[in-house]
């Protein structure tokens, strides 16, 4: 009886881990539900490194709406927020 209980527990754990992995994959920004949007991050609220290379971490944006800074936003909403694609942001920075 103890052996079957252990086997059942092991199977339940394996199934639970599989479900957690699936849920995490669905929430990850790169999984398709999010896109990088440049020029919409507030100071201290960017998601990662900027285009100009002055920092490589989240939360280090110095000014609001800097074209070099980005945030993940829901796919298809960047333009309506006044944001830029990576190519548009690079072109804007090049022209400055």
Secondary structure, DSSP 8 states (H G I E B T S, - for coil): -HHHHHHHHHHHHHHHHHHHHHHHHHHSGGGTTEEEEET---TT---S--TTSS--STT---STT-TT-EEEEETT-TGGGT-B-HHHHHHHHHT-
